[in-house]
């Protein structure tokens, strides 16, 4: 619904989180940026974090392993297995964190229109318990939202 | 992918997200974001009976997302901000986690699109 650069986060069900974001690039480039370690290392992770380990075995059944190092020097490891790979528009992989129980399933869909690509990543948590553990994980506090933004999010989720 | 965590009770968040997991209920909340409304007014835009709408309203009420206003006749429903603000704040942390990454990805994609040519200067460092 919005232009390039606006990340929309919605919760279509109590076990899912959906991220939607438009990138001003063809989907093949976006797909590459999500699957090639030399590219992933240049962008993946929040500000202040660096991707110190990035291994990708891009085939069905192949595994991936990332380690993010935080500004405090603490490492956060994550891993998973590719279940579906259909370049340049779709992939499905599992994802789990070294420090948290449970495994989520991430479905990534890329749709290109006039040279721009809409990414939709759906994260399906195995249970509410796991989501609670994630909620309790204690990362940095985000800024409070205004009602305007909230209404926009709800409308986005409705349409 | 790792979202943010807060002091908010997980049970409360669960109730909120469960209530939000239905498109009709989200539409009702979106409507109430612009002001209180009676059950009849809320039912209007939906092809749904009043009892069906009332059922949704009960779920929202139980989750603390809406309350019933003073007017004993109209019994208007209104949006309760707090649980929604907590849920949104949690989502906002999640959003920020990814937004930092995606801004760097924008710059990278820009560079990938113009491989050998002079790179545009307009993207200054933050």
Interface residues (C-beta under 8 A of the other chain):
Chain A: X4 X5 X7 X9 X11 X12 X13 X14 X17 X19 X21 X23 X24 X25 X26 X29 X30 X32 X33 X39 X42 X43 X44 X45 X46 X47 X48 X76 X78 X95 X97 X104 X106 X121 X123 X128 X131 X132 X134 X135 X136 X137 X138 X139 X140 X141 X142 X143 X144 X145 X147 X149 X150 X151 X153 X154 X155 X157 X158
Chain B: X1 X2 X3 X4 X5 X6 X8 X10 X13 X14 X17 X18 X20 X21 X23 X26 X27 X29 X30 X33 X34 X81 X84 X85 X87 X88 X89 X90 X91 X92 X93 X94 X95 X96 X97 X98 X99 X100 X101 X102 X104 X105 X106 X107 X108 X109 X110 X112 X113
